[in-house]
Amino acid sequence: MDPLYVALSLYRRRHFDKCVDLCTLILEKQPLDQAAWCLKMRAMTQRVYVDDIDTEDINETDFLNENVVATAPRPGTSMRPATNSNTNNKGIGSRPRTSTGRPISGVSRPGTQSRPGSSVLDRLKTARPLTGHSARAIRLGTAAMFSQRDGPFIQISRLNISKYAKDKCLSKPLFEYMYYHEGDVRNAMELAVQATQASEFKDWWWKVQLAKCYVALNLLRDAEQQLRSALKQQQHFEIFLRLIRIYLRMDQPLSATEICRAALTVYPEDVSILTEMARLNEATGEMQASIKFYRSVVIEDAMNTEAIACIAVYHFYNYQPELALRYYRRVLAMGAHSAELYNNLGLCCLYAQQLDLVYVCFQRALDLATDPLIKADVWYNLSHLALGSGDIELALMCLNLCISCDPNHAAGYNNLGVLQHKLGRSNLAKAYLTTAMKHESDLQEAKTNLDLLTQT
């Protein structure tokens, strides 16, 4: 059987390691075989390929401060004030939030946590169709295609980028290999620029790739221009999503919402677009609209854990723990296991008076928690459980464990101050409350308690 045919079969079945090994054997016999060279390049790229749209972190530090024209933006025009307080929604303002600023729902959303190896240069997306060939024809390449056994597969410094940019069969796989596998944004952007010029600016795909390079270099306005131009040529799903993510990084939720609505006219019931709309409304404090879109997501995709968890959070903070418990049990039944999920299950069981399951859920949350901040939240919740049972000493121990896991836990210091005051230790109570105010000056409870202690 033809070895290249076997390699193609392995590629389609996603056996990328075996495909790379077989292509290597083919190239050892015929080093200038462009078909095997291209296939090996695609297999090596797909071996490390993940979706790079939803994994881009959007943190407070990413917002462009040079575009700020007012210190207090109008309500609904920025996502930053929504992460601090929300007084327009009943029961929502006191929600605990993650380090990225969104309420803890029990399920981690893609792109909300930074993990090793999750940078833009290490992330990849789904496969593009392999370039088809009508016959088994060997085309000879150049010396840059030679790869040493103990060296790199492709010597990018020796590539004639202008030549490959004009080759429609090799330019796109080569770009993905340079951008994703090698992480060489500079040469990948050079290839994208020349390929865009070679296509007379008519190929929308190259404009999207050029925008990706601009985003990697934090040139968001240039990326926006490229995506806008690509959107005029092709209303593709990926273009809408990438444009939304750019506006989110620039802290322009109104522009992102406008793009979402335009995308919904093209893809009316698409789950990803509906999810983006729900996230946007949640970030700007429009919880009713957010839950409406999350419910639409669940109707289209009943296995969407993010939407189910966010609906559960909404019901819990609107004094409906029984409904929240139903949604969290649904997430648990789908196989999701995390410390946040068991922590929220424990709280729902506590407020729904299912006391036999509370300790079991919190114990499971502590077993699964690897982040000290999550452990601190679990111990803080356990202190409330101890207070409910009248055990002040146990509550003190839980709060001490809370601040040992997270020395900046302002709510823990505040509650320690209250308990110390009840035990008659006023000086120690003032010290704890003062520490709470240092870590979170906007904590109203600590400010009120400290004023009362000062007056007495």
N, C-alpha and C positions, 0 to 999 in steps of 0.2 A: 504494500500500500504506500502511496506517496506520503513521505514524512510531513510535507506541508499540509496535506489534507488532515492528517492526524493531529497536527498542531492546531489547526483551525477548529477541529472538533473539541479538543481540550479547552480552547479559549471560550467556545460557546457554552461549555458545561462549567465554566468558571474554575477550571483546574489550572490556575495561572502559573504555579510553580513548575508543573510538568510541561506546560506549554513553553515556558522560558528555557527549560533544559533542552527540549527538543529543537527549538529554534537555534540554540547555541550550537548543537551538533550540526545543523544544516549550514550555519555560517562558518563553521570550521572547514567544511568541505568547499563551500563557495562563499567567500567573505563578502562579495559584492552583490549578493542576492537581496534586492530591495524588498521583495515580498516578505521574506523571512525576517529581514531587519525591521520592517514596519510592524509585523506581527509581534515580534519580541518586545518592541518598544511599547505597543499597546498593552501587552500582558504585564509588563513591569509597572506600567502606570495603574492598571486596574487592580493590581495586587495591594496597593495602598490607597485606594480610592474611596472617599466618603463624600457625603453631601456637604458642600461648603457654603450653602446659602443660609441654613438655619443655625449653623454652628459659630457664626460670627458674634462675639460678645459685644454688647452695647452697654458700656458703663458710663458713669458720670464723667469720667475723664476724657471720653471720646467726643463730647460735645464741643463744637467750635466756638470758643469764646470771642473770637474776633468779629463774629456776626451779631453780637448782642448789642441792641440799641436801647434797651431799658433794663433796669435792675429788677423790675417786677413786671413780667410779661402778663398779658391779659389771660384770664382763665380759659383753659382749653387750647392755648397756643404753645404750650411747653409741657414736657413730661417731668421736668425737674421738681417743680413745686408739688406735684402729685405724689412724689416719693416721701415727702416729709409729713404732710398732714392732709386730711380730707374731711372737712367738717360738713360737707353738703350731703353725705350719705350716712344714714343711721347705722351705727354699729360697725362702720368700716374704718374709722380713723385710727383705732387702736390695734389694728392688725399687726402681728409680728411679721417682719420682712426678712428676706435673705440678704446676703452681702451685696447683691446686685440691685436691691430695692423693690422687688416684687413680693407680694404676700406668699407665705409658705403654704402651698396647697397640698403637699404630700407627695407630689410627683415633680421631679426636676425637669424643667423645660429645656430642650436643646438650645445651647448657646447662653445659658444663664450661669454656668460655672466654668471656670478655667481649669483645664486639665493638662497635664504634661503631654506635649505632642499634638496639641489642638490648635496650633497657630494656623494662620491663613495659608502658609506655605506647605503645611502638612495635611491639609484637608482636601478632599477630592469629591467629585460628584459621580453621577451615573454614567454608564458607557455610551459613547456615540457609536452608530453602526460602523462596522469595519468596511473599508473601501472594497467594493467588489471587483473581481477580475473575471473576464469571460474565459480565459484560458490560463494554463500554467506557463507563464512567460517570464523568464529571468531577464531583468534589466540591470545592467551594471551601473554601479554608483561611483563615488569618488573615494579618495584616500581617507576622507574624514569618517567614512563608515567603518573603517577598520577598528576593531576593539581588541585590546590585549586581554589575555586570559586573567592576569592579575591586576588589570587596570580598569578604568571606567568603560562602560559599554559604549558610550558615545563621547567623543572628545569635542565638547561644545565649542571650545576656543578655536577649533580648526574648521568649523562648519561655515560654509558659504551661505549666510542667512538670506541674502537677496536671491540666490538661486532656489533655495527650498521654499521661499515665500511665494514663488510663482508656480510651484508644483501643487496642484489641488489635491493630489492623492497623499502626499507626505506632509504637507504643511500643518494640517490640523493635528494629526497624531504627534508630530514633533513638538508642537506648542504645548500640548497637554503633558508630554513627557518632561519638557524643560520646566514648566510651571509647577507641576504637582510632584513629580518624582525627584527632580533635581533641586527644586526650589529656587531656580535662577530667574528671578522676576525681570531683571534688566534685559537679558538676552531674549526672554519670552516676549517682553513688550516690544523689543526691536523687531522680532519676527512678526508680531501682530500688526505693527505699524506698516511694515513693508507689504504684508499680505493684504491689508486693507487697501493700500494704494494699488496693488496688482489687480485687485478685484474691482477697481474704479469706484470704491466706496459703495458698492451695491450688495455686499454680503453682510447681513446683519450679524451673523455669528461672530465674525472677527471684531465687530464693534463691542459686542458683549465681552469677549475675551480681553480686549483692550481696557474696558471698564474695570474688569477684575484686577488687572495689573495696577491701574490707578488707585483702586481701593487698597491694595496691598501697600502702596506707597503713601496712603492717606491723602491722595489728591481727589477729594470727593466731588468737587465741582466739575473737574474734568471727566470723572466717571459718570456724573449725572448727564453731562452733555452727550457723551457717547451712547448712553442708554436711551436718552430721548430720541436721538437720531435713529437708533436701531428700532425703537418702537414705532416710528413712522413707516418703516419698511415691513415690519413683521410684528404683529401683536402676539408675541410668544409668551408662554407662561413664565419662563425663567426671567424674562426682561422685567415683567411686572414685579416679581418678588425681589429682584436685586435693586430695583429702583426704590421700592418700599424700604429696604434695609438701609439704603444710603440716606434717605430722608430721616429715618430714625436716628442714625448716627449724627446727623446734623441738627437733631432736636427740632424737627419740623413736622409734628404730628398731623397738622392740617393738610400739608402737601401729601403726606403718606396716606391719609384718609382719602384724598382725592384720587390718588392712583389706585387704591383698593376699590373704590366705587367704579372706576373705569374698567378695572379688571373683572369685576363682577358682571358687567354688561357683556363681556366676552365669554367668561366662564361663570355662569350664574350660580351653580351649586358646588363650586370647587371648595374642598375642605381647607386647603392651605390658605386661600384668600380669606375665607370666613374666619379662620384662626387668627390671621393677621389683623383683621378688623376687630376681633374680640380683644386681642392684646393691646391694640391702640386705645380702645375705649377704656380698658382697665388702667393703662398707664396715665391717661388724662382724667381718671376719676369718675368716668361715666359707667358705673357698675351695672345699672339696669340694661343699658345697651350692650354692654359686654356679655352679660349672661344671656341675652337674647341671641347673640351670635354663637355663643358656646352651645346653646341648645340646638341651633341649626346644625352645628358641627356634629353633635351626637346623633341627630336624625340621619345625617348622611353617612356617618362613620360611628357605629355603636361601640367600637373598640378604641376610640380616641381617649387615652387616659388623661391627657392634659385637660380636655374639656370637662370630663367627668369630675376630676379633682377640683377644678376651679368652681364648678357649680356647687360642689360640696362645701367649699370654703364660704361661698356666698350664703348658703342656707345656715351654716353654723353661726356666722356673725349677724344673722338676722333672727337669732333665737329659735332656730329649728334644728336642734342637734339630731333628732330622730331621722329627718330627711337626709342630713349630711352623712349620718352613719350608713344609710342605705347606699349612697353613692360611693363611699369609701369601701364598703364591703364589695361592691361591684368591681372596683379597681383591684382589690385584693384577690378576688376570684379570677381575674385575668392574668395573675401571675406576677404582678408588680410587688416587690418587697424592698422597702427602704425605711430608714430611721424616721424620716419625716412622715411617711404614711402611717406607721405604727404610733407615732406620737399624736397625730391628729385623730387616729382611731381611739386612742386612750382618752383624749379630751371629749370626744363625742360620746363614748360610753359613760364617762363621768357625768356629763350634763344630761344624758338620757337615762340616768339612774340604773345603768347596767354595771353595777359595782363589781361583780364577779370577774369581769373581763378587763378592768382598768389596770390593775397591777401587771397582768400578763402582757398587755400591749406596751406599757411603759418599759417593762423588762426587755421585751423584744426590741424596742427602739434603742435602748442603751447597748444591747448586744450588736446591733447593726451600725451604730453611729461611729464613724471614723473621723468626722470633723469635730474639733472641740467646741465650735459654736453650736452645732446641733446638740451635742451632749449638754451644753449649758442650758439650752431651751428645755430639754427633757427634765433636767433636775429642777428647773424653775417651775415647771408644771407639776412635778411631784411635790414641791413645797406647798402648792395650793391644795393638793390632795391631802397632805398631812394636816394643814390648817383646818380643812373641812372635817377631819376626824378628831380634832382637838389636841393633836400632839405637837406642841410648840417646839419641843426639843428636836423632833424629827424634821420639822420645817426649817429650823435653824441649820441643821446638818445639810439638808438639801440645798439651801441657799448658799452655804459656804462652798459646797461642791460646785454649784453653778458659777460663782465668781472665780473659783480656782480654774475652771475650764475656760472661762471668758472673763478676764480681768476688767473688761470694758462694759459689762452687763449692767447698765444703769438701773433697770427695773429690779434686779436682784439686790443691789445696794439699797434701793429705796425700801424694799420689803424687810431687809435686815434691820434698817433703821427703825421701822415701825415695831418690829418684834422686840428689839432691844429697849425701846421706850416702854413697851408693855411690861418688860421685866424690871423696870426701874433704872435702867442704865442710860440716863439722858445724854451724858457726854459722848458715849459710844454711838448713840443714835444720831447725834448731830454730825459726828464724823462720817458715818455711813451716808447720811443724806447729802452732806457737802460733796462727798466723792461722787454720788449719783449725779449731782448738778454739774460737776466738772466733766463727766463723760457724756452727758446729754442735757444741755442747758434748756431744751424745750420740754423736758419731762415735767408736766404740770403737777403730778402727784408729789414728786420730790420737792418742788418749789413750795407747794401749799404746806406740806408737813414741816419743812424747815422754817417757814414763817410762824407756824403755830408753836414750834419748840422755842423759837427766839422770843416770842411774846411771853411765854411762860418762864 
